[in-house]
Amino acid sequence: MKHLHAKQELLAELRQPEQKAAAQLQDIQRALATVILGKPRVLRLALTCLLAGGHLLIEDLPGVGKTTLAHALAQVMGLSFARIQFTSDLLPSDILGVSLFDRNQSAFRFQPGPIFAQLVLADEINRASPKTQSALLEAMAERQTTSDGETRALPLPFTVIATQNPADHNGTFPLPDSQLDRFLLRIHIGYPPAAAEKELLARHREDAPAKSLPAAIEPATLMRWQQAVLQVGTSAALLDYLLRLIHASREPARFAQGLSPRAGLALRRAAQAWAFLAGRDFVLPEDVQAVLPAVVDHRLVARDSGTSPAAMLAQVDVS
């Protein structure tokens, strides 16, 4: 009995880092919920993306809180923040930076662009031309930029949160598949519930209090959590379940385009982060199902256009 008690204490001690992080993350979710009202799942998915070290795409109508959510995440995580408003005349140099001639030094000096921040908001990304959109690809994939023949590292942690209007809006350029695949998750915020919207209307000030949120952690803490997420266990049975889902997505009768190996890795990493948020050091199939729509719906192309790819995949027998 004494040996069993000692073993239980040891296991509890080993779980403390995950449980402590989960408690801090709950506090962060509560702080974010004072800004983005009535959207707990949206907030949890956004934090999942940050913990997994991925990039987030928010697709929705104007005015539902996309920009506010990005700013609030930067504030509460203690991250440096830059916002890039994408327009049809935006140039790649407006994002990456430009070399200017310094007369005092008689040499060119690089002036960093807004991409050199820890959390970059690419607002209405699909309003810019494909050439300008592609300026983000190297930054998102490699955490570095190259201009004037010189490669420069970006600050860590580094996350891009992009917002886009629905594709049928005027003046938009659809993101190519190669760029969509760089976003770990795609989410929709949607209209708030009636009670939350009433609370929003009752506020005396129109501007959201995102800027007034205090930093709950330092960037170094987020980086430690991101490393801890990679250690969240995925059993052989869980990997088999993931593999069945991936292979089911490649059935040509159901899907015109299946999940790539990189998409499978994204699904695993997102499920690990979701489990970490719950204070666990192992992944359950329920974690995979929780993140499945946000991970696969912008990567899969279903034959039936009236059904979401994730819903179709959930109907496939993967037992």
N, C-alpha and C positions, 0 to 999 in steps of 0.2 A: 504493500500500500504506500509506504514511504517513497519507494522507487517510482511508482506511478505518479504521485504528487509532484515529485521533483521533475519528472518528464513533462507534466502539464505546465509547470512554471517555466521550464525552458522554452516550450513551444509558445507560451504567451509572450515571453521576452523577445523571441524571434519575430513575432508578429507586431511588436510595438511600433517599428518604423512605419509600416503600412497603416496601422490604426491611427497613429499620430498625424500622418499626412492626411488621412481621410477626414479626421476631425478639423484640421485646418482648411481643407477643401470645402467642407460643409459651411464653415464660416464665410469662405469666399463666395460660395453659391448664395448664401443669404444676403451678402452685400450686393452682389449683382442683381438679386431679385428686387432690390429697392429701386433699380433703374429700369430693368426689363421686367415688366409686371406680368404675372400669370403665365410664364413660360419656363417652368422648371426643366423640362426635357431639352429645350433649346440650349439652356445654360449648361446643362450637364454634357451635351454633345460638344459644345464649344470648348469646355474645359478638357474633355477627352482628347480633342484635337491638339490642344496645347501640350498636354501631358505626353502624347504620343510623338511630339516633335514634328507634327505635320502642318499643312496649310489648309485653310478653311475657305470654302466658297459659300456665300450666302446669296441665294437667289430669291428675290421677292419684289413686291411692288414698292415704289417709293413711299417713305414715310412710316414704315412699320418698325423702325428701330435698328436697322442694319449698322449704320455708322455709329450709333450710340453704343451698341453692344461691343464693337471693336474698341472704341475709346475706353469703355468701362473695363474691359479685360486688361488693357495696357495699364490703366491706373492701379487696379487692384493687385496686379502681378508685379508692379514696380518696374515696368519695362519702358524704355524710351520709345516714343511714338511718332510716326510721320504719316500724314495723309496725302495721297496723290489723287487728285480729281482727274479721272480719265476723260478726255474729250477727243474729238476727231482730229484736232490739230496737235495733239500731244506728241512729242518726239522722244525717241529712246534716250537721248541725252538729258531730257527733262527728268528722267527717272534715275539714270546711272550717275550723272554728273558730267562735268566738262572741264577740259584743261584750258586755263586762262594764262595769258602771258603776263608775268610779273616784271614790270620795268625795273624795279629796284634790284631784283635778283638776276635780271636778264635771262630768265628761264621760264618755262611753262610750269604752272602750279595747278595741281588737280583740285577742283572744287567738288567735293562729294555731293551726290544727289540725295533725295529723300529715301532712297533704298537703303541707306546706311543707318537704319534704326532697328531696334530689336523687334518691334511689331509695326509692320507697314500695312496701312489700309489702302488697298487699290480700289478706290470708290468708282462704281459703275464701269468696271473693267471692259465690258463689251461695247462701250461707246468709242473706244479707241480702235485704230486700224490694226490689222494682224501684225504688221511690222513692229508697232509699239508694244502690243501684247507680248510678243516674243522676247522683248527685252527682259522680261521677268523670268524666262525659263531657266537660264543659268543660275540666277540668284536662288530660285526655289529648289533646284535640283542639287546644286553644289555649295550653296551658302557662300558664293563668291561672285564677283563681276569682273568682266574683262572689257577694258576700253583703252584706246590708244596703245594697244599692244601690251598692256600691263594688267596683271590679275591682282585683284584686291579682295581680301577676306572681309566678310560681313560680320557685324557684331553678333555674339552669341548670348543667349538663345535668339534664334531668328525665326520669325513666323510672318507669313503673308496672309492677311484676311482680305479676300476680294469680295466685292458685292457686284451683283449684276441685275439689271432689269430683265423681266421675261423676254425671251428671244423675239416675240412678235411685236415688241415696241419699236417705234420708229427710231432710226439712227443707231441701230445696234449691229455689231459684227459677232456672229456666233464664235465661241471659243473652239479652236481645233481640238480633236481628241487628245493629241499629245500634251496639250496644256491642261485640259480637264483632268487628265490622269495624274498631274502633279498635285492636285488637291486631294488630301487624304479624305476629307468629308465634304459633302455638300448638304446644306440644311436650308430650311424655309422657316421663317419666323411666323408669318401669318398674322391675322388680326387678333387682338387680345380678347380674352373672355370678358363678358359684360361687366362683371364685378371689378375686374382690373381696369377696364377702360373708364368706368365711373370714377375710380380712385384717381386715375390720370387726369380726368377732366376737373376733378375737385382741387387739384393742386393750384397754388397761387401763382406759380411761375411756369412758363411754357417750356423753358429749356430743361432738359434732363440733367439730373445732378451727377452725371458721370465724372466730370472734372473734379468734383469735391470728394470722390471716394478716396480714402486713404490706402496706401500700399499695404497689403497684408503680408507680403513676403518680399524677398529680394530675388533678383534674377538668378543668383547662384542656387537658391533653393529650388526654383523651377528646374534648373539643369540637373540637380540631384534627383528630383522626382522623375525626370525623363529617363535617367539612367536606371532608376529603380523599376520603372515600367518595363524595361527590356528584360528584367529578371523575373517578371511575373510568369509563373509556370504554365506551360501548355502541355498537357499529357499526350501520350501517343494516341489515346482514344479521341481527344479533342482535335488533334491534327488530322486524324482520319475523317472526322466530321467536316472540318474545313475543306479537306481535299474532295470530299463527295459534293459539297456545295459548288466548289470551283469547277469540277468536271460536269456537274449538272448544268452549269451556265453555258457550257460549250455545245449543248445539244442543238444542232442546226434547225430542228423543227420548231423550237421555242424561241431561240435567240439568234439574231443576225450577227451578233458580235459577242463573244464570251469574255470572261475575266482572264486577264493575263497573269503570269506568275507574280509580277509586281503588285497587281491588284490583290492577289492572295496574301502577300506579305502585309499589305495595307490593312486587310481585314483582320489578320492576326494581331497586328500592333494596336489597332483601335480597340479590339476586344480586351487586350491586356490593359490598356489605359482605363477602360470602363470598369474592369475588375479592380484596378488600383484605386479608383474613386470610391469603390465600395469597401475598401479596407482589406481586400483579399490579396493573397500572393499566388493565386491560381485562377485560371479562366474556366468558366462554365459555358455550356452551349447557350444558356440564356444571355450571356454577355455578347456572344456572336450575333444572336438574333436582335439584340437591342441596337447594335450599331450597323446591322446589315443594310437597311435602306440608305443611310447616309453615306455608306462606303460604295455601294454598287450601282445606285440608280443613275449616276452620271457616267458610269463606265460600261454598263450593259446596254445592249440595244435589243429590245424584245420584238418578236414578230407581231404580237398583238399590241398595237399602239394605245389601246384603251386601258391597259393594265400596267401598273408600274413594274419594272424589271424585278425589284426585290419581292413584290407580292407574288409574281410568277415563280420566282426561285423558291419561295417559301412553300409553294404548293407541290414542288417536286419531291418525290419520295427519295430521301437520302439515308434511309435506315440500312 
